[in-house]
């Protein structure tokens, strides 16, 4: 069961949209290696607006994700890909259907 999550909003720099999409698609392999990351979605919300939604059983799983390889890769690529810093919101999952 998932109880907490993250909602991350990412705005790509002009001309970096395809690179952002590719980067996010590549994040799936890293998410699959995180046992506490129960749910992970990379999404596109507009021409240059992307996002990540992921969910975890508890806050320790969420914290592990925030200090894990996906977060590190995103922060390393941020200056090149992002028009502004990512907006990261911690959320509580009220109900979920997974699988």
URBELPE-V718116 format. One record per pair of residues at least 6 apart in sequence whose ideal C-beta (glycine too) atoms are under 6 Angstrom apart, sorted by the first residue. I is the first residue (numbers start at 1). GAP is how many residues later the second one is. Records with the same first field share a line. If there is no record, write none. Layout:
I=GAP + GAP
This chain:
2=36 + 53 + 91 + 94
3=90
4=52 + 55 + 58 + 88
5=50 + 86 + 88
6=48
7=46 + 82 + 84
8=43 + 44 + 78 + 80
9=42 + 78
10=40 + 76
11=38 + 72 + 73
12=8 + 36 + 69
13=70
16=65
17=31
20=30 + 61
24=18
27=15 + 43
30=39 + 40
31=6 + 9
34=31 + 34
36=20 + 25 + 28
37=17 + 28
38=17
39=15 + 16 + 59
40=14
41=12
42=10
43=8
44=6
45=6
55=38
56=6
